Amino acid sequence: MNHELQNFIQDYVTLLQEKYHQSLIKTEKSQTEADAAFYQGTSFTYYDALDILKSQLEAFGYEIENFATIVPELDKAKKLQEYVKSNE
């Protein structure tokens, strides 16, 4: 993989991860069940996009070890949600 493509993918992953974490925070801060459901769906979408990207990189033979963690660990996401709750 050329260096430019690797940088693009890493930046893309970082942006998706930031949006994923923002959606987790918004889920916890939601005032209504409808808002919480919306942001939970948003969180799932970002998580799924990251998982698909990782799967495609592996399927095309790219070494994913060249990247930081692509798909967030669910335990860490849960800890982030607990952290947000404790700081409200």
N, CA, C and O atoms as a Tinker XYZ file with bonds, in Angstrom:
   352  protein
     1  N      0.856000   -1.169000    0.000000    73     2
     2  CA     0.000000    0.000000    0.000000    64     1     3
     3  C      0.902000    1.231000    0.000000    63     2     4     5
     4  O      1.855000    1.323000    0.774000    81     3
     5  N      0.582000    2.168000   -0.878000    73     3     6
     6  CA     1.421000    3.366000   -0.899000    64     5     7
     7  C      1.133000    4.250000    0.324000    63     6     8     9
     8  O      0.086000    4.148000    0.963000    81     7
     9  N      2.081000    5.098000    0.611000    73     7    10
    10  CA     2.035000    5.921000    1.827000    64     9    11
    11  C      0.825000    6.869000    1.833000    63    10    12    13
    12  O      0.200000    7.073000    2.874000    81    11
    13  N      0.504000    7.436000    0.683000    73    11    14
    14  CA    -0.624000    8.371000    0.597000    64    13    15
    15  C     -1.942000    7.670000    0.912000    63    14    16    17
    16  O     -2.775000    8.213000    1.638000    81    15
    17  N     -2.135000    6.469000    0.370000    73    15    18
    18  CA    -3.359000    5.712000    0.637000    64    17    19
    19  C     -3.438000    5.319000    2.108000    63    18    20    21
    20  O     -4.506000    5.394000    2.716000    81    19
    21  N     -2.324000    4.904000    2.672000    73    19    22
    22  CA    -2.308000    4.532000    4.083000    64    21    23
    23  C     -2.687000    5.727000    4.965000    63    22    24    25
    24  O     -3.455000    5.576000    5.915000    81    23
    25  N     -2.155000    6.901000    4.657000    73    23    26
    26  CA    -2.507000    8.106000    5.421000    64    25    27
    27  C     -3.979000    8.449000    5.274000    63    26    28    29
    28  O     -4.631000    8.828000    6.246000    81    27
    29  N     -4.507000    8.317000    4.056000    73    27    30
    30  CA    -5.924000    8.591000    3.828000    64    29    31
    31  C     -6.793000    7.667000    4.677000    63    30    32    33
    32  O     -7.718000    8.118000    5.352000    81    31
    33  N     -6.489000    6.373000    4.636000    73    31    34
    34  CA    -7.293000    5.409000    5.393000    64    33    35
    35  C     -7.193000    5.683000    6.887000    63    34    36    37
    36  O     -8.202000    5.627000    7.591000    81    35
    37  N     -6.004000    5.976000    7.379000    73    35    38
    38  CA    -5.847000    6.257000    8.811000    64    37    39
    39  C     -6.632000    7.506000    9.220000    63    38    40    41
    40  O     -7.265000    7.521000   10.275000    81    39
    41  N     -6.593000    8.542000    8.399000    73    39    42
    42  CA    -7.366000    9.754000    8.692000    64    41    43
    43  C     -8.862000    9.469000    8.669000    63    42    44    45
    44  O     -9.608000    9.953000    9.519000    81    43
    45  N     -9.292000    8.680000    7.691000    73    43    46
    46  CA   -10.709000    8.318000    7.572000    64    45    47
    47  C    -11.164000    7.535000    8.807000    63    46    48    49
    48  O    -12.235000    7.797000    9.355000    81    47
    49  N    -10.351000    6.583000    9.236000    73    47    50
    50  CA   -10.662000    5.803000   10.434000    64    49    51
    51  C    -10.760000    6.718000   11.648000    63    50    52    53
    52  O    -11.687000    6.591000   12.447000    81    51
    53  N     -9.823000    7.628000   11.790000    73    51    54
    54  CA    -9.824000    8.556000   12.926000    64    53    55
    55  C    -11.094000    9.399000   12.943000    63    54    56    57
    56  O    -11.706000    9.580000   13.996000    81    55
    57  N    -11.493000    9.912000   11.787000    73    55    58
    58  CA   -12.712000   10.725000   11.712000    64    57    59
    59  C    -13.951000    9.912000   12.061000    63    58    60    61
    60  O    -14.817000   10.392000   12.792000    81    59
    61  N    -14.048000    8.682000   11.546000    73    59    62
    62  CA   -15.193000    7.830000   11.878000    64    61    63
    63  C    -15.212000    7.489000   13.362000    63    62    64    65
    64  O    -16.278000    7.467000   13.977000    81    63
    65  N    -14.048000    7.224000   13.942000    73    63    66
    66  CA   -13.990000    6.919000   15.370000    64    65    67
    67  C    -14.421000    8.112000   16.218000    63    66    68    69
    68  O    -15.108000    7.942000   17.225000    81    67
    69  N    -14.024000    9.311000   15.818000    73    67    70
    70  CA   -14.448000   10.509000   16.547000    64    69    71
    71  C    -15.962000   10.662000   16.493000    63    70    72    73
    72  O    -16.597000   10.968000   17.503000    81    71
    73  N    -16.536000   10.451000   15.319000    73    71    74
    74  CA   -17.989000   10.554000   15.188000    64    73    75
    75  C    -18.687000    9.463000   16.004000    63    74    76    77
    76  O    -19.741000    9.704000   16.594000    81    75
    77  N    -18.104000    8.276000   16.035000    73    75    78
    78  CA   -18.648000    7.176000   16.829000    64    77    79
    79  C    -18.675000    7.560000   18.310000    63    78    80    81
    80  O    -19.694000    7.390000   18.979000    81    79
    81  N    -17.569000    8.072000   18.813000    73    79    82
    82  CA   -17.502000    8.451000   20.229000    64    81    83
    83  C    -18.436000    9.619000   20.545000    63    82    84    85
    84  O    -19.032000    9.658000   21.621000    81    83
    85  N    -18.567000   10.561000   19.625000    73    83    86
    86  CA   -19.510000   11.669000   19.826000    64    85    87
    87  C    -20.940000   11.152000   19.910000    63    86    88    89
    88  O    -21.732000   11.644000   20.713000    81    87
    89  N    -21.272000   10.166000   19.088000    73    87    90
    90  CA   -22.629000    9.625000   19.119000    64    89    91
    91  C    -22.887000    8.878000   20.425000    63    90    92    93
    92  O    -24.011000    8.888000   20.926000    81    91
    93  N    -21.857000    8.226000   20.987000    73    91    94
    94  CA   -22.023000    7.572000   22.289000    64    93    95
    95  C    -22.317000    8.601000   23.374000    63    94    96    97
    96  O    -23.173000    8.385000   24.231000    81    95
    97  N    -21.610000    9.707000   23.329000    73    95    98
    98  CA   -21.826000   10.774000   24.307000    64    97    99
    99  C    -23.228000   11.354000   24.157000    63    98   100   101
   100  O    -23.915000   11.591000   25.151000    81    99
   101  N    -23.651000   11.582000   22.923000    73    99   102
   102  CA   -24.989000   12.132000   22.688000    64   101   103
   103  C    -26.071000   11.158000   23.138000    63   102   104   105
   104  O    -27.128000   11.582000   23.607000    81   103
   105  N    -25.819000    9.856000   23.000000    73   103   106
   106  CA   -26.783000    8.861000   23.474000    64   105   107
   107  C    -26.983000    9.009000   24.971000    63   106   108   109
   108  O    -28.113000    8.990000   25.458000    81   107
   109  N    -25.887000    9.156000   25.696000    73   107   110
   110  CA   -25.962000    9.272000   27.149000    64   109   111
   111  C    -26.602000   10.577000   27.597000    63   110   112   113
   112  O    -27.234000   10.625000   28.652000    81   111
   113  N    -26.448000   11.624000   26.817000    73   111   114
   114  CA   -26.983000   12.930000   27.199000    64   113   115
   115  C    -28.381000   13.188000   26.639000    63   114   116   117
   116  O    -28.940000   14.266000   26.843000    81   115
   117  N    -28.943000   12.214000   25.942000    73   115   118
   118  CA   -30.258000   12.394000   25.317000    64   117   119
   119  C    -31.331000   12.646000   26.368000    63   118   120   121
   120  O    -31.338000   12.032000   27.435000    81   119
   121  N    -32.228000   13.558000   26.044000    73   119   122
   122  CA   -33.307000   13.913000   26.961000    64   121   123
   123  C    -34.540000   13.030000   26.781000    63   122   124   125
   124  O    -35.326000   12.859000   27.712000    81   123
   125  N    -34.704000   12.476000   25.590000    73   123   126
   126  CA   -35.885000   11.650000   25.324000    64   125   127
   127  C    -35.452000   10.272000   24.832000    63   126   128   129
   128  O    -34.324000   10.080000   24.379000    81   127
   129  N    -36.380000    9.317000   24.932000    73   127   130
   130  CA   -36.093000    7.974000   24.429000    64   129   131
   131  C    -35.889000    7.988000   22.923000    63   130   132   133
   132  O    -35.072000    7.231000   22.397000    81   131
   133  N    -36.624000    8.842000   22.230000    73   131   134
   134  CA   -36.491000    8.927000   20.773000    64   133   135
   135  C    -35.095000    9.413000   20.387000    63   134   136   137
   136  O    -34.478000    8.885000   19.461000    81   135
   137  N    -34.606000   10.421000   21.102000    73   135   138
   138  CA   -33.250000   10.908000   20.833000    64   137   139
   139  C    -32.217000    9.820000   21.120000    63   138   140   141
   140  O    -31.287000    9.614000   20.340000    81   139
   141  N    -32.389000    9.127000   22.246000    73   139   142
   142  CA   -31.450000    8.063000   22.609000    64   141   143
   143  C    -31.444000    6.969000   21.542000    63   142   144   145
   144  O    -30.384000    6.472000   21.163000    81   143
   145  N    -32.625000    6.598000   21.063000    73   143   146
   146  CA   -32.718000    5.568000   20.021000    64   145   147
   147  C    -32.027000    6.029000   18.742000    63   146   148   149
   148  O    -31.340000    5.248000   18.083000    81   147
   149  N    -32.213000    7.297000   18.394000    73   147   150
   150  CA   -31.572000    7.843000   17.195000    64   149   151
   151  C    -30.054000    7.762000   17.316000    63   150   152   153
   152  O    -29.380000    7.299000   16.396000    81   151
   153  N    -29.515000    8.210000   18.447000    73   151   154
   154  CA   -28.064000    8.219000   18.617000    64   153   155
   155  C    -27.494000    6.813000   18.785000    63   154   156   157
   156  O    -26.347000    6.566000   18.412000    81   155
   157  N    -28.277000    5.887000   19.341000    73   155   158
   158  CA   -27.826000    4.496000   19.389000    64   157   159
   159  C    -27.701000    3.944000   17.972000    63   158   160   161
   160  O    -26.753000    3.223000   17.660000    81   159
   161  N    -28.661000    4.286000   17.120000    73   159   162
   162  CA   -28.590000    3.879000   15.718000    64   161   163
   163  C    -27.401000    4.499000   15.017000    63   162   164   165
   164  O    -26.736000    3.853000   14.208000    81   163
   165  N    -27.138000    5.760000   15.335000    73   163   166
   166  CA   -25.979000    6.445000   14.763000    64   165   167
   167  C    -24.690000    5.758000   15.207000    63   166   168   169
   168  O    -23.787000    5.541000   14.400000    81   167
   169  N    -24.608000    5.419000   16.482000    73   167   170
   170  CA   -23.423000    4.723000   17.005000    64   169   171
   171  C    -23.215000    3.401000   16.277000    63   170   172   173
   172  O    -22.096000    3.067000   15.885000    81   171
   173  N    -24.295000    2.655000   16.100000    73   171   174
   174  CA   -24.193000    1.372000   15.401000    64   173   175
   175  C    -23.699000    1.565000   13.971000    63   174   176   177
   176  O    -22.887000    0.782000   13.479000    81   175
   177  N    -24.188000    2.602000   13.312000    73   175   178
   178  CA   -23.790000    2.865000   11.930000    64   177   179
   179  C    -22.298000    3.148000   11.824000    63   178   180   181
   180  O    -21.625000    2.602000   10.949000    81   179
   181  N    -21.775000    3.995000   12.702000    73   179   182
   182  CA   -20.336000    4.292000   12.667000    64   181   183
   183  C    -19.513000    3.053000   13.006000    63   182   184   185
   184  O    -18.489000    2.792000   12.375000    81   183
   185  N    -19.959000    2.293000   13.999000    73   183   186
   186  CA   -19.254000    1.063000   14.363000    64   185   187
   187  C    -19.240000    0.095000   13.183000    63   186   188   189
   188  O    -18.210000   -0.501000   12.870000    81   187
   189  N    -20.389000   -0.055000   12.534000    73   187   190
   190  CA   -20.510000   -0.960000   11.392000    64   189   191
   191  C    -19.617000   -0.508000   10.234000    63   190   192   193
   192  O    -18.985000   -1.335000    9.579000    81   191
   193  N    -19.565000    0.794000    9.984000    73   191   194
   194  CA   -18.714000    1.320000    8.909000    64   193   195
   195  C    -17.246000    0.996000    9.182000    63   194   196   197
   196  O    -16.513000    0.621000    8.267000    81   195
   197  N    -16.819000    1.141000   10.429000    73   195   198
   198  CA   -15.440000    0.807000   10.790000    64   197   199
   199  C    -15.174000   -0.691000   10.643000    63   198   200   201
   200  O    -14.107000   -1.094000   10.179000    81   199
   201  N    -16.138000   -1.507000   11.035000    73   199   202
   202  CA   -15.995000   -2.955000   10.924000    64   201   203
   203  C    -15.918000   -3.386000    9.458000    63   202   204   205
   204  O    -15.116000   -4.250000    9.105000    81   203
   205  N    -16.750000   -2.785000    8.608000    73   203   206
   206  CA   -16.720000   -3.098000    7.176000    64   205   207
   207  C    -15.386000   -2.686000    6.570000    63   206   208   209
   208  O    -14.805000   -3.436000    5.785000    81   207
   209  N    -14.899000   -1.508000    6.923000    73   207   210
   210  CA   -13.616000   -1.043000    6.402000    64   209   211
   211  C    -12.498000   -2.014000    6.784000    63   210   212   213
   212  O    -11.665000   -2.366000    5.949000    81   211
   213  N    -12.482000   -2.441000    8.037000    73   211   214
   214  CA   -11.469000   -3.403000    8.484000    64   213   215
   215  C    -11.583000   -4.703000    7.696000    63   214   216   217
   216  O    -10.574000   -5.246000    7.247000    81   215
   217  N    -12.792000   -5.203000    7.526000    73   215   218
   218  CA   -13.006000   -6.449000    6.785000    64   217   219
   219  C    -12.537000   -6.336000    5.342000    63   218   220   221
   220  O    -11.936000   -7.268000    4.809000    81   219
   221  N    -12.808000   -5.205000    4.712000    73   219   222
   222  CA   -12.395000   -5.002000    3.324000    64   221   223
   223  C    -10.876000   -4.912000    3.203000    63   222   224   225
   224  O    -10.294000   -5.460000    2.267000    81   223
   225  N    -10.240000   -4.232000    4.134000    73   223   226
   226  CA    -8.778000   -4.167000    4.115000    64   225   227
   227  C     -8.180000   -5.569000    4.226000    63   226   228   229
   228  O     -7.231000   -5.904000    3.517000    81   227
   229  N     -8.740000   -6.383000    5.117000    73   227   230
   230  CA    -8.260000   -7.759000    5.271000    64   229   231
   231  C     -8.542000   -8.583000    4.020000    63   230   232   233
   232  O     -7.688000   -9.353000    3.579000    81   231
   233  N     -9.736000   -8.428000    3.445000    73   231   234
   234  CA   -10.119000   -9.198000    2.259000    64   233   235
   235  C     -9.229000   -8.888000    1.060000    63   234   236   237
   236  O     -8.976000   -9.762000    0.231000    81   235
   237  N     -8.758000   -7.653000    0.966000    73   235   238
   238  CA    -7.900000   -7.264000   -0.146000    64   237   239
   239  C     -6.415000   -7.456000    0.163000    63   238   240   241
   240  O     -5.551000   -7.041000   -0.610000    81   239
   241  N     -6.132000   -8.087000    1.296000    73   239   242
   242  CA    -4.767000   -8.461000    1.620000    64   241   243
   243  C     -3.897000   -7.382000    2.232000    63   242   244   245
   244  O     -2.677000   -7.533000    2.305000    81   243
   245  N     -4.515000   -6.290000    2.676000    73   243   246
   246  CA    -3.723000   -5.243000    3.324000    64   245   247
   247  C     -3.408000   -5.654000    4.757000    63   246   248   249
   248  O     -4.211000   -6.321000    5.411000    81   247
   249  N     -2.263000   -5.263000    5.228000    73   247   250
   250  CA    -1.860000   -5.570000    6.595000    64   249   251
   251  C     -2.456000   -4.528000    7.535000    63   250   252   253
   252  O     -2.007000   -3.383000    7.575000    81   251
   253  N     -3.465000   -4.938000    8.283000    73   251   254
   254  CA    -4.140000   -3.973000    9.160000    64   253   255
   255  C     -3.284000   -3.614000   10.367000    63   254   256   257
   256  O     -3.604000   -2.683000   11.106000    81   255
   257  N     -2.200000   -4.351000   10.566000    73   255   258
   258  CA    -1.283000   -4.024000   11.659000    64   257   259
   259  C     -0.604000   -2.679000   11.419000    63   258   260   261
   260  O     -0.067000   -2.073000   12.347000    81   259
   261  N     -0.629000   -2.213000   10.158000    73   259   262
   262  CA    -0.031000   -0.917000    9.829000    64   261   263
   263  C     -0.877000    0.253000   10.332000    63   262   264   265
   264  O     -0.453000    1.407000   10.275000    81   263
   265  N     -2.062000   -0.054000   10.818000    73   263   266
   266  CA    -2.986000    0.977000   11.284000    64   265   267
   267  C     -3.182000    0.849000   12.785000    63   266   268   269
   268  O     -2.991000   -0.219000   13.367000    81   267
   269  N     -3.566000    1.951000   13.392000    73   267   270
   270  CA    -3.997000    1.889000   14.790000    64   269   271
   271  C     -5.286000    1.063000   14.819000    63   270   272   273
   272  O     -5.809000    0.696000   13.767000    81   271
   273  N     -5.786000    0.780000   15.981000    73   271   274
   274  CA    -7.020000    0.003000   16.093000    64   273   275
   275  C     -8.106000    0.638000   15.238000    63   274   276   277
   276  O     -8.393000    1.828000   15.363000    81   275
   277  N     -8.709000   -0.168000   14.369000    73   275   278
   278  CA    -9.737000    0.356000   13.471000    64   277   279
   279  C    -11.103000    0.293000   14.137000    63   278   280   281
   280  O    -11.809000    1.299000   14.214000    81   279
   281  N    -11.473000   -0.883000   14.617000    73   279   282
   282  CA   -12.791000   -1.065000   15.221000    64   281   283
   283  C    -12.657000   -0.909000   16.733000    63   282   284   285
   284  O    -11.897000   -1.643000   17.364000    81   283
   285  N    -13.389000    0.043000   17.321000    73   283   286
   286  CA   -13.307000    0.243000   18.775000    64   285   287
   287  C    -13.747000   -1.010000   19.528000    63   286   288   289
   288  O    -14.657000   -1.720000   19.100000    81   287
   289  N    -13.092000   -1.264000   20.643000    73   287   290
   290  CA   -13.492000   -2.382000   21.482000    64   289   291
   291  C    -14.757000   -1.980000   22.223000    63   290   292   293
   292  O    -14.848000   -0.878000   22.764000    81   291
   293  N    -15.731000   -2.879000   22.245000    73   291   294
   294  CA   -17.015000   -2.544000   22.857000    64   293   295
   295  C    -16.885000   -2.256000   24.343000    63   294   296   297
   296  O    -17.616000   -1.416000   24.869000    81   295
   297  N    -15.974000   -2.930000   25.032000    73   295   298
   298  CA   -15.777000   -2.648000   26.458000    64   297   299
   299  C    -15.332000   -1.211000   26.674000    63   298   300   301
   300  O    -15.762000   -0.561000   27.628000    81   299
   301  N    -14.471000   -0.712000   25.790000    73   299   302
   302  CA   -14.009000    0.667000   25.917000    64   301   303
   303  C    -15.149000    1.641000   25.644000    63   302   304   305
   304  O    -15.228000    2.694000   26.276000    81   303
   305  N    -16.026000    1.302000   24.716000    73   303   306
   306  CA   -17.176000    2.156000   24.436000    64   305   307
   307  C    -18.084000    2.218000   25.658000    63   306   308   309
   308  O    -18.596000    3.281000   26.008000    81   307
   309  N    -18.278000    1.082000   26.300000    73   307   310
   310  CA   -19.109000    1.048000   27.502000    64   309   311
   311  C    -18.476000    1.886000   28.613000    63   310   312   313
   312  O    -19.183000    2.591000   29.334000    81   311
   313  N    -17.149000    1.815000   28.756000    73   311   314
   314  CA   -16.461000    2.620000   29.766000    64   313   315
   315  C    -16.603000    4.108000   29.465000    63   314   316   317
   316  O    -16.734000    4.920000   30.381000    81   315
   317  N    -16.576000    4.465000   28.181000    73   315   318
   318  CA   -16.768000    5.861000   27.805000    64   317   319
   319  C    -18.164000    6.322000   28.210000    63   318   320   321
   320  O    -18.327000    7.425000   28.731000    81   319
   321  N    -19.167000    5.486000   27.974000    73   319   322
   322  CA   -20.531000    5.840000   28.358000    64   321   323
   323  C    -20.622000    6.031000   29.871000    63   322   324   325
   324  O    -21.270000    6.967000   30.339000    81   323
   325  N    -19.986000    5.159000   30.630000    73   323   326
   326  CA   -20.009000    5.278000   32.091000    64   325   327
   327  C    -19.293000    6.547000   32.543000    63   326   328   329
   328  O    -19.728000    7.208000   33.486000    81   327
   329  N    -18.202000    6.884000   31.873000    73   327   330
   330  CA   -17.463000    8.103000   32.195000    64   329   331
   331  C    -18.333000    9.336000   31.958000    63   330   332   333
   332  O    -18.359000   10.253000   32.779000    81   331
   333  N    -19.040000    9.351000   30.838000    73   331   334
   334  CA   -19.909000   10.483000   30.514000    64   333   335
   335  C    -20.994000   10.623000   31.575000    63   334   336   337
   336  O    -21.277000   11.729000   32.036000    81   335
   337  N    -21.602000    9.500000   31.962000    73   335   338
   338  CA   -22.648000    9.537000   32.986000    64   337   339
   339  C    -22.112000   10.093000   34.302000    63   338   340   341
   340  O    -22.787000   10.882000   34.964000    81   339
   341  N    -20.913000    9.689000   34.677000    73   339   342
   342  CA   -20.366000   10.114000   35.966000    64   341   343
   343  C    -19.960000   11.586000   35.981000    63   342   344   345
   344  O    -19.808000   12.170000   37.054000    81   343
   345  N    -19.785000   12.186000   34.822000    73   343   346
   346  CA   -19.370000   13.591000   34.750000    64   345   347
   347  C    -20.511000   14.543000   34.415000    63   346   348   349
   348  O    -20.268000   15.702000   34.077000    81   347
   349  N    -21.724000   14.080000   34.501000    73   347   350
   350  CA   -22.868000   14.965000   34.214000    64   349   351
   351  C    -23.190000   15.828000   35.399000    63   350   352
   352  O    -24.119000   16.633000   35.343000    81   351
